[in-house]
Amino acid sequence: MNDSTRPRVGVIGLGAMGMGVAKTLLRAGFDVHACDVRADAVQQVVAAGGHAAATPNALGANVDVVIILVVNAEQTEAVLFGERGAARSMAPGSVVIASATVSPEFAKALGKRLDAAGLMMIDGPVSGGAAKAAAGEMTIMAAGCPAAFEKCEAVLKAIAGKVYRLGDEPGPGSVVLK
């Protein structure tokens, strides 16, 4: 896949895992946009060649894939559907890779809400810690429609050493890592 066909990627949540993912994607040649409540974390991504987004909504308008690496369901809800959430500005057909630790029920409901908004979702909890995230060697327990996986193939290859595909509907990934 050449650079002109690579999806533009947004990373929301630049903690240990999110920072590693953002920098790994930059090293792999992706156009990366970053958003976090900590301005200094966003500036680290900018210094590495990425773009800053002041809000999830601003990020969503500029990317094809959003990877959410926040802590829990409440934060996932806020960055997607809150007042300045990404879902309202993302183009139809874009993909959300939801990687926070959430219940399978939340993941299933989130998938339905995103589908109703014209967006695709990969339920993709991650494991491996900060070192694996920084090296592009995380393990992802993923479930989502084939079209979402097709659109995200290069992204997943860049950030993960192993991707276990667990089905075509969100939920199973969150069961495995619950």
DADAZI-V35891 format. One record per pair of residues at least 4 apart in sequence whose ideal C-beta (glycine too) atoms are under 8 Angstrom apart, sorted by sequence separation. I is the first residue (numbers start at 1). J is the second residue. If there is no record, write none. Layout:
I | J
I | J
This chain:
1 | 5
2 | 6
13 | 17
14 | 18
15 | 19
16 | 20
17 | 21
18 | 22
19 | 23
20 | 24
21 | 25
22 | 26
23 | 27
24 | 28
26 | 30
38 | 42
39 | 43
40 | 44
41 | 45
42 | 46
43 | 47
44 | 48
46 | 50
54 | 58
55 | 59
56 | 60
57 | 61
58 | 62
59 | 63
71 | 75
72 | 76
73 | 77
74 | 78
75 | 79
76 | 80
77 | 81
78 | 82
81 | 85
86 | 90
90 | 94
98 | 102
102 | 106
103 | 107
104 | 108
105 | 109
106 | 110
107 | 111
108 | 112
109 | 113
110 | 114
111 | 115
112 | 116
113 | 117
115 | 119
128 | 132
129 | 133
130 | 134
131 | 135
144 | 148
145 | 149
146 | 150
147 | 151
148 | 152
149 | 153
152 | 156
153 | 157
154 | 158
155 | 159
156 | 160
167 | 171
170 | 174
171 | 175
172 | 176
173 | 177
174 | 178
1 | 6
13 | 18
14 | 19
25 | 30
36 | 41
45 | 50
46 | 51
53 | 58
70 | 75
77 | 82
80 | 85
102 | 107
114 | 119
115 | 120
127 | 132
128 | 133
132 | 137
133 | 138
144 | 149
167 | 172
12 | 18
26 | 32
36 | 42
45 | 51
46 | 52
53 | 59
60 | 66
70 | 76
79 | 85
80 | 86
81 | 87
90 | 96
114 | 120
115 | 121
132 | 138
166 | 172
11 | 18
25 | 32
34 | 41
35 | 42
45 | 52
59 | 66
78 | 85
79 | 86
80 | 87
81 | 88
114 | 121
126 | 133
132 | 139
142 | 149
149 | 156
156 | 163
166 | 173
14 | 22
34 | 42
68 | 76
102 | 110
43 | 52
53 | 62
70 | 79
87 | 96
98 | 107
128 | 137
11 | 21
22 | 32
42 | 52
56 | 66
86 | 96
111 | 121
128 | 138
166 | 176
11 | 22
34 | 45
42 | 53
51 | 62
68 | 79
110 | 121
127 | 138
128 | 139
22 | 34
34 | 46
68 | 80
98 | 110
111 | 123
126 | 138
127 | 139
164 | 176
32 | 45
110 | 123
126 | 139
11 | 25
126 | 140
127 | 141
142 | 156
125 | 140
126 | 141
9 | 25
34 | 50
80 | 96
107 | 123
124 | 140
125 | 141
140 | 156
149 | 165
32 | 49
33 | 50
34 | 51
35 | 52
124 | 141
18 | 36
32 | 50
33 | 51
34 | 52
35 | 53
96 | 114
124 | 142
26 | 45
32 | 51
33 | 52
34 | 53
35 | 54
123 | 142
124 | 143
140 | 159
14 | 34
31 | 51
33 | 53
35 | 55
66 | 86
122 | 142
123 | 143
124 | 144
140 | 160
9 | 30
11 | 32
14 | 35
35 | 56
122 | 143
123 | 144
138 | 159
139 | 160
142 | 163
8 | 30
9 | 31
10 | 32
11 | 33
12 | 34
14 | 36
19 | 41
23 | 45
26 | 48
76 | 98
122 | 144
136 | 158
138 | 160
139 | 161
140 | 162
142 | 164
143 | 165
146 | 168
6 | 29
7 | 30
8 | 31
9 | 32
10 | 33
11 | 34
12 | 35
13 | 36
22 | 45
26 | 49
35 | 58
56 | 79
96 | 119
98 | 121
102 | 125
121 | 144
136 | 159
137 | 160
138 | 161
139 | 162
140 | 163
141 | 164
142 | 165
143 | 166
145 | 168
6 | 30
8 | 32
9 | 33
10 | 34
11 | 35
12 | 36
14 | 38
26 | 50
35 | 59
56 | 80
66 | 90
76 | 100
95 | 119
96 | 120
97 | 121
98 | 122
101 | 125
120 | 144
136 | 160
137 | 161
139 | 163
140 | 164
142 | 166
143 | 167
144 | 168
145 | 169
6 | 31
8 | 33
10 | 35
19 | 44
23 | 48
34 | 59
60 | 85
75 | 100
93 | 118
94 | 119
95 | 120
96 | 121
97 | 122
98 | 123
99 | 124
100 | 125
120 | 145
136 | 161
139 | 164
141 | 166
143 | 168
144 | 169
3 | 29
15 | 41
19 | 45
22 | 48
33 | 59
56 | 82
58 | 84
60 | 86
76 | 102
87 | 113
92 | 118
93 | 119
94 | 120
95 | 121
96 | 122
98 | 124
99 | 125
122 | 148
133 | 159
143 | 169
144 | 170
14 | 41
57 | 84
59 | 86
60 | 87
63 | 90
64 | 91
73 | 100
87 | 114
90 | 117
92 | 119
93 | 120
95 | 122
97 | 124
99 | 126
120 | 147
121 | 148
122 | 149
143 | 170
14 | 42
22 | 50
56 | 84
57 | 85
60 | 88
61 | 89
66 | 94
68 | 96
72 | 100
120 | 148
143 | 171
33 | 62
55 | 84
56 | 85
57 | 86
60 | 89
61 | 90
65 | 94
66 | 95
68 | 97
71 | 100
72 | 101
73 | 102
88 | 117
90 | 119
132 | 161
143 | 172
14 | 44
33 | 63
56 | 86
60 | 90
64 | 94
65 | 95
66 | 96
67 | 97
68 | 98
69 | 99
70 | 100
71 | 101
72 | 102
73 | 103
76 | 106
80 | 110
87 | 117
122 | 152
143 | 173
14 | 45
57 | 88
58 | 89
63 | 94
64 | 95
65 | 96
66 | 97
68 | 99
69 | 100
120 | 151
141 | 172
142 | 173
57 | 89
65 | 97
67 | 99
68 | 100
81 | 113
87 | 119
141 | 173
73 | 106
111 | 144
128 | 161
140 | 173
11 | 45
60 | 94
76 | 110
80 | 114
126 | 160
141 | 176
141 | 177
99 | 140
10 | 53
12 | 56
35 | 79
97 | 142
21 | 67
12 | 59
123 | 170
21 | 69
122 | 170
123 | 171
125 | 173
10 | 59
18 | 67
95 | 144
121 | 170
123 | 172
124 | 173
125 | 174
10 | 60
123 | 173
127 | 177
18 | 69
122 | 173
123 | 174
125 | 176
10 | 62
17 | 69
125 | 177
10 | 63
95 | 148
8 | 62
9 | 63
12 | 66
15 | 69
8 | 63
9 | 64
10 | 65
11 | 66
12 | 67
13 | 68
14 | 69
97 | 152
7 | 63
8 | 64
9 | 65
10 | 66
11 | 67
12 | 68
13 | 69
15 | 71
95 | 151
7 | 64
8 | 65
9 | 66
10 | 67
12 | 69
13 | 70
69 | 126
95 | 152
7 | 65
9 | 67
11 | 69
12 | 70
13 | 71
93 | 151
97 | 155
111 | 169
111 | 170
110 | 170
111 | 171
108 | 169
13 | 75
108 | 170
107 | 170
108 | 171
107 | 171
13 | 79
105 | 171
107 | 173
12 | 79
104 | 171
107 | 174
104 | 172
106 | 174
104 | 174
103 | 174
104 | 175
98 | 170
102 | 174
101 | 174
12 | 86
104 | 178
103 | 178
10 | 86
101 | 177
101 | 178
17 | 99
65 | 151
13 | 100
64 | 151
65 | 152
7 | 95
67 | 155
65 | 155
67 | 159
28 | 136
17 | 126
24 | 133
27 | 136
20 | 130
24 | 134
19 | 130
20 | 131
23 | 134
24 | 135
17 | 129
20 | 132
21 | 133
24 | 136
16 | 129
17 | 130
20 | 133
16 | 130
19 | 133
20 | 134
18 | 133
19 | 134
20 | 135
17 | 133
16 | 133
21 | 138
17 | 138
30 | 154
30 | 155
30 | 158
25 | 155
28 | 158
25 | 158
24 | 158
25 | 159
24 | 159
21 | 159
7 | 151
7 | 152
9 | 155
7 | 154
6 | 154
7 | 155
1 | 153
1 | 154
